Amino acid sequence: MTSPQIVADASSFEELCARVAAADRVALDTEFHSERSYSPRLMVVQLAFEDGPSIVDPLAIGDLTPLVQRLSDTVVVGHALASDLKIFADRFGIVPSRVFDTQIAAAFLGYGMQISLADLVRDVQHVRLAKTQTVSDWSLRPFSGRQLEYLIDDVVHLLPIADALQARLERMGRYEWVAEECADLADIARYRSDDQRASLRIPGASRMNRRELGILNQLVALRDRAARERDVPVKYIVPDDVIGGLATLRPKRLEDLAQLRRLDAGVRRQLGSAILDAVARGEAIDEHDLPEKPKRPLGASRDTLASLLGVVAGEIAREAGLPSNLLVPRAALERVAREAPHDRESFERALALRPWRMELVADSLWRLLCGEATLTIEGYADGNPKVRFSHDFARNV
């Protein structure tokens, strides 16, 4: 096992930050606990440089802001980085500006969307990782030998794997595609909470009228602020079903809050006035500014259309060796089916895909919609069914 640098005091932490600032790239992974806090609490941060790994102990260091700031000045390499970067965004308001995600890169090489680091290491480096500590309690100190092995394994292979994947991507002309996808991970807006989207996840939101949805948005925003201030999960403030009940009850007085049996006396005492204020803000929203009701599910014929488009996208993805949902999200196909755009420009706006995706699929999908191409199934009777496009429909990818 490679011996790591253990960073657990101010001096070694300062030295590590300087080392990160001087590095061209750094591999990153984190271990965190998320059960009892608003956003996950970092328990361990693992870094790997070209010459070896470092293990950072956040419980000993305290404020990791200087490290996160230094990581913004270099290329950060990781596997399934979104969860790690969300913690940085929530806890420090910073995410690295340049990232390379080996899971995303692998997807563009035919590994599927969710390949694990262990499987990728086994395939690329022919090393089998001992993943024995996946449910370890990372708040305990000191780390055991097995824990240290696990922590090191999660980062020490990332840089050589990134090199191998990048070389393959460049040979296939797909490195720029991956760079575009990874750039999204470096956009801090990706990790900001969206009260309106969170509101639509509340049970019963789809049945609410626009006024109730306006109130619901205010209540969800209030709950989120309270949870963030107390650093507890939002469900510990007010459960989802109670938030939904408040939006439809539209209480005007503190006494009205007693009608909800799961809104206990402690919450009514601490947040009662704030809840009434949130409801009042929702009631005061101008009619034109109220949120729109969620779109209804597609009808049968539009759903069929979206599915047919998905078949075409799936075949293009298969020929390109890409996961179909990486190429075109189902939501984009449903948007096209729902809006039924009448011209190519409107169609491409409805798809709303990145340029590399648009180049692969837009022409084929548009021609299918316009009746200029057909789909057929061949080989079914022989037990080997395949979807075929008409001759002028096929594309080289």
C-alpha positions as CSV (number, residue, x, y, z in Angstrom):
1,M,0.0,0.0,0.0
2,T,1.3,3.5,-0.9
3,S,2.0,5.4,2.3
4,P,-0.1,8.6,2.3
5,Q,0.7,12.0,3.8
6,I,-1.7,12.4,6.7
7,V,-2.8,16.1,7.1
8,A,-4.2,16.7,10.5
9,D,-2.5,19.9,11.8
10,A,-2.2,23.5,10.7
11,S,1.4,23.2,9.5
12,S,0.8,20.1,7.3
13,F,-2.4,21.7,6.0
14,E,-0.6,24.9,5.0
15,E,2.0,22.8,3.2
16,L,-0.7,20.8,1.4
17,C,-2.5,23.9,0.2
18,A,0.8,25.2,-1.3
19,R,1.3,21.8,-2.9
20,V,-2.1,21.9,-4.5
21,A,-1.6,25.5,-5.8
22,A,1.6,24.4,-7.5
23,A,0.2,21.2,-9.1
24,D,-1.0,21.0,-12.7
25,R,-3.8,18.6,-11.6
26,V,-4.9,16.8,-8.4
27,A,-7.1,13.7,-8.0
28,L,-9.9,14.1,-5.5
29,D,-12.4,12.0,-3.5
30,T,-14.3,12.5,-0.3
31,E,-15.9,10.5,2.4
32,F,-18.9,12.1,4.1
33,H,-21.8,11.5,6.4
34,S,-25.2,12.9,5.3
35,E,-27.8,11.5,7.6
36,R,-28.1,14.3,10.1
37,S,-27.1,17.5,8.4
38,Y,-28.5,19.9,5.8
39,S,-25.6,19.1,3.4
40,P,-23.2,16.2,4.0
41,R,-20.4,16.7,6.5
42,L,-16.9,16.0,5.2
43,M,-15.2,13.3,7.2
44,V,-12.2,12.7,5.0
45,V,-10.7,14.4,1.9
46,Q,-8.4,12.3,-0.2
47,L,-6.0,13.8,-2.7
48,A,-3.5,12.2,-5.1
49,F,-0.6,14.0,-6.8
50,E,1.7,12.6,-9.5
51,D,4.0,11.4,-6.7
52,G,1.6,10.1,-4.1
53,P,-1.6,10.5,-2.0
54,S,-2.5,12.8,0.9
55,I,-5.3,12.1,3.4
56,V,-6.9,15.3,5.0
57,D,-8.7,15.0,8.3
58,P,-11.4,17.7,8.3
59,L,-12.3,16.9,11.9
60,A,-8.8,17.9,13.0
61,I,-8.3,20.8,10.5
62,G,-11.7,22.5,10.9
63,D,-12.0,25.1,8.1
64,L,-11.1,23.6,4.7
65,T,-11.8,26.8,2.8
66,P,-8.1,27.5,1.9
67,L,-7.8,24.0,0.4
68,V,-11.0,24.3,-1.6
69,Q,-9.8,27.7,-2.9
70,R,-6.5,26.2,-4.0
71,L,-8.4,23.3,-5.8
72,S,-10.1,26.0,-7.9
73,D,-6.7,26.9,-9.4
74,T,-5.9,23.5,-10.8
75,V,-7.5,20.6,-12.7
76,V,-9.4,18.3,-10.4
77,V,-9.7,14.7,-11.5
78,G,-12.4,12.5,-9.8
79,H,-14.9,9.7,-10.4
80,A,-18.6,10.7,-10.1
81,L,-17.6,14.1,-8.9
82,A,-21.0,15.7,-8.7
83,S,-21.7,14.6,-5.1
84,D,-18.3,15.8,-3.9
85,L,-18.6,19.2,-5.7
86,K,-22.1,19.7,-4.3
87,I,-20.6,19.5,-0.8
88,F,-18.1,22.1,-1.8
89,A,-20.8,24.4,-3.2
90,D,-23.0,24.0,-0.1
91,R,-20.3,24.2,2.5
92,F,-17.9,26.7,0.9
93,G,-19.7,28.4,-2.0
94,I,-16.8,27.3,-4.3
95,V,-16.3,24.6,-6.9
96,P,-13.2,23.9,-9.0
97,S,-13.2,25.7,-12.3
98,R,-11.6,22.8,-14.3
99,V,-12.6,19.2,-13.7
100,F,-12.2,15.8,-15.4
101,D,-14.7,13.1,-14.4
102,T,-13.5,9.6,-15.2
103,Q,-17.1,8.2,-14.9
104,I,-18.3,10.7,-17.6
105,A,-15.2,10.0,-19.7
106,A,-15.9,6.2,-19.5
107,A,-19.5,6.7,-20.6
108,F,-18.2,8.2,-23.9
109,L,-16.1,5.0,-24.4
110,G,-19.0,2.6,-24.1
111,Y,-18.8,1.7,-20.4
112,G,-22.3,2.9,-19.6
113,M,-23.4,5.7,-17.4
114,Q,-22.7,4.4,-13.9
115,I,-19.6,2.3,-14.0
116,S,-17.9,2.1,-10.6
117,L,-14.4,3.2,-10.0
118,A,-13.5,-0.4,-8.9
119,D,-14.8,-1.8,-12.3
120,L,-13.0,0.9,-14.2
121,V,-9.7,0.3,-12.4
122,R,-10.0,-3.4,-13.0
123,D,-10.7,-2.9,-16.7
124,V,-8.1,-0.2,-17.4
125,Q,-5.3,-1.0,-14.9
126,H,-6.0,-4.7,-14.3
127,V,-6.0,-4.0,-10.5
128,R,-8.7,-5.4,-8.2
129,L,-9.6,-3.1,-5.4
130,A,-10.7,-4.4,-2.0
131,K,-13.9,-2.4,-1.5
132,T,-14.4,-3.5,2.1
133,Q,-15.1,-0.2,3.8
134,T,-18.1,1.2,1.8
135,V,-20.2,1.5,5.0
136,S,-17.4,2.5,7.3
137,D,-17.9,5.1,10.1
138,W,-15.5,7.8,8.9
139,S,-16.0,9.9,12.0
140,L,-13.8,7.4,14.0
141,R,-10.2,8.1,14.7
142,P,-7.5,6.8,14.2
143,F,-8.1,5.2,10.8
144,S,-7.5,1.5,10.6
145,G,-5.2,-0.1,8.1
146,R,-8.1,-1.2,6.0
147,Q,-9.7,2.2,6.1
148,L,-6.4,3.8,4.9
149,E,-6.1,1.2,2.1
150,Y,-9.7,2.1,1.0
151,L,-9.1,5.8,1.1
152,I,-5.9,5.6,-0.9
153,D,-7.4,3.2,-3.5
154,D,-10.2,5.7,-4.2
155,V,-7.7,8.4,-5.5
156,V,-4.3,6.8,-6.3
157,H,-5.6,5.3,-9.6
158,L,-7.4,8.3,-10.9
159,L,-4.6,10.2,-12.6
160,P,-3.3,7.2,-14.6
161,I,-6.9,6.2,-15.5
162,A,-7.6,9.8,-16.7
163,D,-4.5,9.6,-18.9
164,A,-5.6,6.3,-20.4
165,L,-9.2,7.5,-21.0
166,Q,-8.1,10.8,-22.5
167,A,-5.8,9.1,-25.0
168,R,-8.7,6.8,-26.2
169,L,-11.1,9.8,-26.4
170,E,-8.7,11.8,-28.5
171,R,-8.2,8.9,-30.9
172,M,-12.0,8.7,-31.3
173,G,-12.4,12.4,-31.6
174,R,-14.6,12.6,-28.4
175,Y,-12.4,14.4,-26.0
176,E,-14.0,17.7,-26.6
177,W,-17.4,16.1,-26.0
178,V,-16.2,15.0,-22.6
179,A,-14.8,18.4,-21.9
180,E,-18.2,20.0,-22.5
181,E,-19.9,17.6,-20.1
182,C,-17.3,18.1,-17.4
183,A,-17.6,21.9,-17.8
184,D,-21.1,21.6,-16.5
185,L,-19.8,20.1,-13.3
186,A,-17.7,23.2,-12.7
187,D,-20.8,25.5,-12.9
188,I,-21.7,26.3,-9.3
189,A,-25.3,27.1,-10.4
190,R,-25.8,23.4,-11.0
191,Y,-25.6,22.9,-7.2
192,R,-27.8,25.8,-6.1
193,S,-31.2,24.8,-4.6
194,D,-34.2,25.4,-6.8
195,D,-37.2,26.1,-4.6
196,Q,-39.7,25.8,-7.4
197,R,-38.3,22.4,-8.5
198,A,-38.2,21.3,-4.9
199,S,-41.8,22.4,-4.5
200,L,-42.9,20.1,-7.3
201,R,-41.6,17.1,-5.4
202,I,-44.0,17.8,-2.5
203,P,-46.8,15.2,-2.4
204,G,-50.0,16.8,-3.9
205,A,-48.2,19.6,-5.7
206,S,-49.5,18.4,-9.1
207,R,-53.1,18.9,-7.8
208,M,-52.6,22.4,-6.5
209,N,-53.8,25.6,-8.2
210,R,-51.3,28.3,-9.1
211,R,-52.0,30.3,-5.9
212,E,-51.3,27.3,-3.7
213,L,-48.2,26.6,-5.7
214,G,-47.0,30.2,-5.1
215,I,-47.6,29.7,-1.3
216,L,-45.9,26.3,-1.5
217,N,-42.8,27.9,-3.1
218,Q,-42.6,30.4,-0.2
219,L,-42.9,27.7,2.4
220,V,-40.3,25.5,0.8
221,A,-37.9,28.4,0.7
222,L,-38.5,29.1,4.3
223,R,-37.9,25.5,5.3
224,D,-34.7,25.4,3.3
225,R,-33.4,28.6,5.0
226,A,-34.2,27.2,8.4
227,A,-32.6,23.8,7.7
228,R,-29.5,25.5,6.3
229,E,-29.1,27.8,9.3
230,R,-29.5,24.8,11.7
231,D,-27.5,22.4,9.5
232,V,-30.2,19.7,9.7
233,P,-32.1,17.8,7.0
234,V,-35.1,19.7,5.7
235,K,-37.4,16.9,6.9
236,Y,-36.4,17.7,10.5
237,I,-37.8,21.2,10.1
238,V,-41.2,20.3,8.6
239,P,-42.0,17.1,6.8
240,D,-43.0,17.2,3.1
241,D,-46.7,16.3,3.7
242,V,-47.1,19.0,6.3
243,I,-45.6,21.6,3.9
244,G,-48.1,20.5,1.3
245,G,-50.9,20.7,3.9
246,L,-49.9,24.2,4.9
247,A,-50.0,25.4,1.2
248,T,-53.6,24.2,0.8
249,L,-54.7,25.2,4.3
250,R,-53.3,28.8,3.8
251,P,-53.3,29.7,7.5
252,K,-53.9,33.3,8.5
253,R,-53.5,32.9,12.3
254,L,-51.3,31.0,14.6
255,E,-54.4,29.1,15.8
256,D,-54.9,27.8,12.3
257,L,-51.6,25.9,12.5
258,A,-53.0,23.6,15.2
259,Q,-55.2,21.9,12.5
260,L,-52.1,20.0,11.2
261,R,-51.4,17.3,13.7
262,R,-47.8,16.7,12.6
263,L,-46.9,20.3,13.1
264,D,-45.9,20.0,16.7
265,A,-46.0,22.7,19.3
266,G,-42.2,23.3,19.2
267,V,-42.3,24.0,15.5
268,R,-45.4,26.2,15.9
269,R,-43.6,28.2,18.6
270,Q,-40.3,28.5,16.7
271,L,-41.5,29.0,13.1
272,G,-45.2,29.8,13.4
273,S,-44.9,33.5,12.7
274,A,-42.4,32.8,9.8
275,I,-44.8,30.3,8.3
276,L,-47.7,32.9,8.4
277,D,-45.4,35.4,6.8
278,A,-44.5,33.0,4.0
279,V,-48.1,32.2,3.4
280,A,-48.9,36.0,3.3
281,R,-46.1,36.5,0.7
282,G,-47.6,33.7,-1.4
283,E,-51.0,35.3,-1.2
284,A,-49.6,38.7,-2.3
285,I,-47.9,37.4,-5.5
286,D,-49.4,39.1,-8.5
287,E,-51.6,36.8,-10.5
288,H,-49.4,37.1,-13.6
289,D,-46.3,36.1,-11.5
290,L,-47.7,32.9,-10.0
291,P,-45.9,29.7,-11.0
292,E,-47.3,27.7,-13.8
293,K,-49.0,24.4,-13.0
294,P,-46.8,21.4,-13.7
295,K,-47.2,20.0,-17.2
296,R,-49.6,17.2,-17.5
297,P,-48.2,13.8,-18.5
298,L,-48.1,13.2,-22.3
299,G,-51.3,11.8,-23.8
300,A,-51.1,8.3,-25.4
301,S,-50.3,9.5,-28.9
302,R,-47.6,12.0,-27.8
303,D,-46.1,9.5,-25.5
304,T,-45.9,7.1,-28.4
305,L,-44.2,9.8,-30.5
306,A,-41.6,10.4,-27.7
307,S,-41.0,6.7,-27.5
308,L,-40.4,6.4,-31.3
309,L,-38.0,9.3,-31.1
310,G,-36.3,7.4,-28.3
311,V,-35.9,4.4,-30.5
312,V,-34.1,6.4,-33.1
313,A,-31.9,8.1,-30.5
314,G,-31.2,4.7,-29.0
315,E,-30.1,3.3,-32.3
316,I,-27.8,6.3,-33.0
317,A,-26.4,5.9,-29.5
318,R,-25.8,2.2,-30.0
319,E,-24.0,2.7,-33.3
320,A,-21.8,5.4,-31.6
321,G,-21.2,3.2,-28.6
322,L,-22.8,5.6,-26.2
323,P,-25.5,5.2,-23.5
324,S,-28.8,6.4,-25.1
325,N,-29.7,8.6,-22.1
326,L,-26.3,10.3,-22.4
327,L,-27.1,11.2,-26.0
328,V,-30.6,12.5,-25.6
329,P,-32.5,12.8,-22.2
330,R,-36.1,11.5,-22.3
331,A,-37.2,14.9,-21.1
332,A,-36.0,16.5,-24.3
333,L,-37.9,14.0,-26.4
334,E,-41.1,14.6,-24.4
335,R,-40.7,18.3,-24.9
336,V,-40.5,17.8,-28.6
337,A,-43.6,15.5,-28.6
338,R,-45.5,18.0,-26.4
339,E,-44.7,21.2,-28.3
340,A,-44.7,19.6,-31.8
341,P,-42.5,22.4,-33.3
342,H,-43.3,23.1,-37.0
343,D,-39.9,24.2,-38.3
344,R,-36.3,23.0,-37.8
345,E,-35.2,26.0,-35.8
346,S,-38.0,25.6,-33.3
347,F,-37.4,21.8,-33.2
348,E,-33.7,22.3,-32.2
349,R,-34.7,24.9,-29.6
350,A,-37.1,22.3,-28.1
351,L,-34.4,19.6,-28.1
352,A,-32.0,22.1,-26.3
353,L,-29.0,19.8,-26.7
354,R,-25.3,20.6,-26.7
355,P,-23.7,21.0,-30.2
356,W,-22.1,17.6,-30.3
357,R,-25.4,15.9,-29.4
358,M,-27.3,18.0,-31.9
359,E,-24.9,17.1,-34.6
360,L,-25.5,13.4,-34.0
361,V,-29.2,13.2,-33.7
362,A,-31.1,16.4,-34.9
363,D,-31.2,15.6,-38.6
364,S,-32.3,12.0,-38.1
365,L,-35.0,12.9,-35.6
366,W,-36.3,15.8,-37.7
367,R,-36.5,13.7,-40.8
368,L,-38.5,11.0,-39.0
369,L,-40.9,13.6,-37.7
370,C,-41.3,15.0,-41.2
371,G,-42.1,11.6,-42.7
372,E,-38.9,11.6,-44.7
373,A,-37.6,8.4,-43.1
374,T,-39.0,5.1,-41.8
375,L,-38.3,2.6,-39.1
376,T,-38.6,-1.1,-39.8
377,I,-37.9,-4.3,-37.7
378,E,-35.9,-7.0,-39.4
379,G,-35.0,-10.5,-38.3
380,Y,-37.8,-11.0,-35.8
381,A,-38.9,-14.3,-37.2
382,D,-35.3,-15.6,-36.9
383,G,-35.1,-14.5,-33.2
384,N,-32.7,-11.7,-34.0
385,P,-34.8,-8.6,-34.2
386,K,-33.1,-5.4,-35.3
387,V,-34.3,-1.9,-35.9
388,R,-33.5,-0.5,-39.3
389,F,-33.7,3.0,-40.8
390,S,-34.7,3.6,-44.4
391,H,-31.6,4.0,-46.6
392,D,-31.7,7.8,-46.8
393,F,-32.2,7.9,-43.0
394,A,-29.1,6.2,-42.0
395,R,-26.1,8.2,-40.7
396,N,-22.5,7.5,-40.1
397,V,-21.5,8.2,-36.5
